[in-house]
Amino acid sequence: MTTTRTKMTADDLWRMPDDGQRHELIRGALTTMAPAGGGHGGVAGRITVAVGGHVLAKRLGEVLTADAGFLIERDPDPVRAPDVAFISKDRVPAGGLPIRFIPFAPDIAVEVLSPADSQPEVDEKTNQWLAAGTAMVWIVNPLNRTVAVHRSGRDPRVLREADTLDGQAVCPGFSVKVAEIFER
């Protein structure tokens, strides 16, 4: 991951030419992430399929992948892109999702850890999602095969392979065995 020193806005990021890289704004600084590996992509894909299948079948809202940026504050403009996101249908604008960055936080943000992620970076991202109004943040750790469920004002709940991850009231009716997320 590399970070620029020049302060940018969400509009600056939007106008950047597509260079094939994945970028986020963190405290107004452009951060470029290297592409994730196959294991990371497989886990994110299985979560997308599981949540997406449920959400589409029940018409609960929208499921987005890391291609979608969320503008979750202003000045400096953080634009974050979780690996998977869920937005309930009640929060999707009448005309559909905007073409540009989504100007609010998702209901669920899923972050699949990469070997290069540091604990302070993960904590900062989790706290930023929660402060912006995300109801649940799932931190998925492929290395130790756990999912930490974070909710504002509560201690995180760490789920292991024998446990079931569920959407609680945020994504009603969704559940998947944690082991299924990590199956190969």
N, C-alpha and C positions, 0 to 999 in steps of 0.2 A: 504494500500500500504506500502510495506517495501522496504528499500534501503540498499544495502551493502556499506561498506566503501572502499573495495578493488577496484582499477581501473581495469576494464576489457576491452577487445577488442571484436569486432564483432566475430572474430574467436573463442575466449573463449566462448562466448555465444552460438555459433553454436555447439560447441563440448559438451556442457552441456547435461547430460542425461535428457530425458523427464520426468519431475516430475509432469506433469498434470497441472502445473501453467502457467500463461501467464506472460512473462517477456519482459521488454524493457531495453535498455541501455540509461541512461540519464547522459551526461557528464562523460561517462565511468563507471558509477555506475550501478550495476544490481538492477533493480526495479521490484518487484513482485506485481502483482495486483490480488486482490481477484476476483473470478468470478463475473460477473455482474448479477444483478437481472433479473427477468422475464420482467419487464417493459422496461428496457434497451434493452434486447435482442429482444423484439417484435418490438421496434422502429428501431433498427439496421437491423432487418430482413426485415421490410417493405421497408426501404431505399434500401437495397440490391436487393430486388425483383424489385422495380420500376426502379432503375438505370440499373440493370443487364438485365431486359427484354428489355429495350430500346437499350442498347449497343449491346446486342446479335442480336436483330432484324435488326439493322442498320449496324452491323459489324464495330463498332467504336473502338473496342479495348478490354481491359480486365477489369473486375470488380473483386476485391479481398476483402476478409473478414479479420477480425482481426488476422487470422492465419498467414498472410503474414507480414514479417518484412522488413522494408526499412532502409538500411544503408545510411544515408543522409549526413554524413560528415566523416572526419577522424581526429583522435588524438585530443581529445578523440572520440571514435566511438559511436555516438548515433544510436541506432537501435530502430525505432518507429514502432508501429503497429496500424494504424487507424482502427476504427470499420468497415469502408468501404472505399475502394479506387478505383479510376478509372485511367487507363493508356490508352492513345489514341494509336490506332494501329500504328501510325507513330513512336511511341517511344518504342514499343515492339521489342526487339532484333529479328533478322531474325530467330534464332533457338528457339525462344520462351522465356518465362520468365526463369530466372535462378533457379536452384534447391535451391541454398542458398539464403541469403538475397538479396533483389533487391537493386542494387547499385546506385539508383537514386530516386528522390522524385516522387510521383504520380502527375498526373494532378489535381485531386481532392482528398482531404483527408477529410473524414467525421468523426467527433468525437461526439459521443453521451455522454452527461454528465451523470455522476453517482452522487448520493448524496454526496459521499466522495470527489469529485473533488473540489479543491480550485481554486478561480479565478486566483491567480498567476500561478498555474500549467497549467491552461487552456491557459492563455496568453502566457506562455513560449512555450507551445507545438504549438500553432497557429503561433507564430513568427518564431519558428524553421522550421515548414513546409514551410512558405512563403520564408524564407531566403534560403532554400534548393532548391527552384524553383517550388514549388507547385503553380499552377495558382489560385486555389480556395480552401478555407478551409470552410467547413460547420460545425458550432458548433450547435449541436441540443440539445435543452434543454427541456426534457420531463416534467419537473416540471412546467415551465411557458408556454410550448407549442409554443416555438419560434425556428427559425433557424437564426443564425447570419452568413451572408455570408461575408467572409474576402477575399480581394484581395490585392496584394502588392501595396502600394502607394495610397490606397483609404481607406476612412472611411468604417467601417463595415456597412452592410445593414441588419437590423433586420426585419425578416418576421414573420408575425403572421398567425393565422389559416385561415383567409380570403384571404391571399396572395398566390401567386404561386411561388414555387422554380423552377428555371430553370438552365440549364447547360450553358447558354450563348454560346459563341463561343468555350468554352472548351469541352463541350459535346453537340454538336449541336442537337437541336430538343427535348431535354429532358425537361419535365416539369411535376410537380406534385403539387397538392394543398397541402399546408402545413398541413391542417386539416387531410388529408389522411395518413400522416406519423404517426399521433397520434391516429388514429382510433383504437378501440378495438373491 
